[in-house]
Amino acid sequence: MLSTLFASSCHEKITNRLYQISLGAVNAFLIDDEGLTLVDTGLPGSTANIFAALWEAGKNPADIKRIILTHLHADHSGNAADIKRQTNARVYAHHIDAPLLEQGISGRPLTLTPGLVNKLIYKLIIKGPITTVAPVAVEEKLSDGDVIPLLGGIQVVHTPGHSAGHVALLLPSEGVLIAADLCSHVLGLAYSTLYEDRTLGRQSILKASDLSFETALFGHGRPLQGQANKQLRAKFE
């Protein structure tokens, strides 16, 4: 039975068919088309918060048909197995990260991005990455350039660096890029706190900035609005 326990949650309507769900330090996203699609799932134990946010937005968690994981890290994938169990949703992830997700492995070695703010975030919030989560079957293995048939076509953009199988999602009909942990927008645009390969991560940011979108949404921080692609280019070029 679907949990209906209400917990601390917050949702923000980005467009008529797209919502950002705040789960504290990390965001998930909801696409409302052909049923519901959840993009990322938060840390283990986030089901109540996510379902509460959906109810508050007037959506029924039982309508979740798909879970798209932008990458394998536990703050994005850690709750996927539980939501899949409760909704029977199909899980999508990049083919590089998918085998690890199916084994319950949620990370590879990471390097801290230089800077005092990143050191504080790591010590006070992250406190060391979670390396294992509940294994989850991934029915749909994604590749760069794949198109998911929602909202007139969602483009999968392989953006490695933070994770080898990291993907961003371009929603042309909404003018939005779900950038996930490509970079962050907490205290302004910045590199994510951790990367497997930050040089590759920068290349991925610039790759994404070549696309056309007005708004960028991030795993950590607030939306970036107004020619967001050009703002990314100007910051990281």
N, C-alpha and C positions, 0 to 999 in steps of 0.2 A: 504494500500500500504506500502511496506517495505520502511523504512527511508533509504536514501542514503546520508545523511548528514555526511560529514567527520569531525572528531573531533580528539583531541589528543589521540593517541593510539600507541601501540608498540606490536609486536608479535615476538616470538623467536621460531624457529623450533627446537624441541627437537629430534624427529625422523621423518621419512618420513610421518608418519600419525598422529603425535601429535605435538601440538603447545601450548606454554604458551602465554597468552595475559595479558599484564600489564595494569591495570586500575588505576595506581597511587599507592595507598597504598595496593591494593589487586590484586591478580591474578585470572584469569579464564583460562580455558583450552579448547582446541578444538581437537576433535578426528575426523579424516577423514576416515570413513569406513561405507558403507551402508548409504550414506548421511552424514550429519554433526551432531555431538553430542557436545553440549556445556556443560562443567562441571563448574557449578557456573556462576553467572550472574552479580556480582558486586552490587553496591548500586543503589537505584532508580535513574533513569536518565542516566544510562550507555549504553543505547542501541546504541546511535550514535558512541560511542567509540568502542564498540564491533564490530559493523557492519563495521566500518572503518578498524579495524584490519583484519577482514575477507577478505575484498576487497583487502587490501594490500598483503595478503597471497595468492591471486588468488582464493578465495572462494566466493561463492554467499550466502549471509545470507538466501535467500529463500530456501536453501538446508538444513537448520537446522531441523532435524527430532525429536531430543530428547534433553531434558535439564535434566542433573543429578545434583541435589543439594546435596552437601556433608553435609550440615547442615542448620539450619533455620536462622542463624544470618543474619542481613540485608545487611552486606557487601558481602554476598555470594548469598543470595536469593532475595534481594530487587528489582531486575530488572526482575525477572522471569515472572511475570504476563504480563509485557509489551512485552517481546520477544515471549512469548506464544501467545499473541494476534496477533502479526504480522506474526508469522510463523506457528501457529497451531501445535507446537511441543508437544510431550508427555512429561510429567514431571515425574521424578523419585526422590524419597527421602525415607529415612529410615522410617519404619512404626511408630516409636516413634515421630519423628518430623513432619511427614506428616499432622496429624490432626491440629496442630498449624499453619502450613503454609496455610492450607485451610481456617483458620480463620483470617489470616493476622497477626498472632502473631509471632514475630521474636526473642524471647528470653525468657530465664528463669533467675532467679537471678544468678549473676556471682561474682566471687571473684578475686581481682587483685593479680597477681603473684608478690611476693616480689621483690624489687630491684629498684634502682634509674631509670634505663632505662625504666622499665615498667611504673613507675609513670609518666615519661616525655611523653612516648607514649600515655598514657591514657589522660593526660591533654592537650597535644598539637595536637594529631591526632584524637583519639577516641572521646574525649569530652563527654562521656556518651553514652551508647549503644542506638541505635534506637530500639524501642520495637514493632513497628507496621509497616507493609508493605502492599501492595496491596495483597489481598488473591489470591491464585493460586490453581487450581485443580491439585491434584497429582494422575495420573492414575496408576502409578507403585509404590507400597509400597515395599521397600526393606528390606531384613533381612540378617544377617551375613551368608556368604557362598553362597549367590545367585551368579549366573553367568549371566552376560549380554552378549548376543551373538554378540559381536563386537570384532574385532581384534583377532579372534580365541578364545575369552572368556575373559571377564573382571570380576575379582573376587571382590565381595563386602566384605569389611572387617569392621565389626562394631567396632568402636574405640571410645567409650564414654569417657567423661571427660570434654572436651571443651564444648560439647553439648551432651545430653543424646542420641540423634539420629545421632551423627557424624559418617560418614563413610569415610574410605580411599578406594581407587580403585587400585587394583593390575592389571597391564597390562603385563602379562608374556611374550607375544610376543615382547614387546618393552623393557623389562627389567626395567620397571618404576613403581614406586608407586606414585600415586597422593595422597599425605598425607594431603592436605588441612590444617586445623588448628590443626592437631595432635600435632604439635609443630611449631616453626618458624625457618627461616634461613636468618635473616636480618643482624645481626652483629655476625655471627656464629650461630651454633645450640643452641637453647634455648627453654624453655617453652614458649607457647603462653602467651600473656599479660593477658588474662582472661580465667578462667575455671569455670564451674559449680562445678567440683570436680577434683582438680589437682592430688590427689593421684590416682584416677581412670584414669586420663589422662596419668600418668606415666605408669601405667599398660598397657594401650592401646599402648603407644609408644613401650614398650618392646614386646608386642604381634606382632606388625607390624614388628619389627626388626627380628623376627623369619622367616619372609618370604624372598624370594630370589628376589632381585632387585639391579641394579647397580646405578640407578638414583632415587632420590626422589624430588618431586615437591611440593611446599608449597603455601598456600594461601597468605603468606606474606614472601617476600624475594626471593632469587635466587635459582636455582636448586642446589642440592647436588649430586655430581657425584663421581663415583669410589667406589664400594662396599658400597653404601649408607646405606644398612641394617646394616652392621658392624659398620659404623660410628654412627648410632643411638644407637646401643647397647652400644658402648664404652662411649658415652656421658651420657646416662641416667641410665645405670645399677647401 
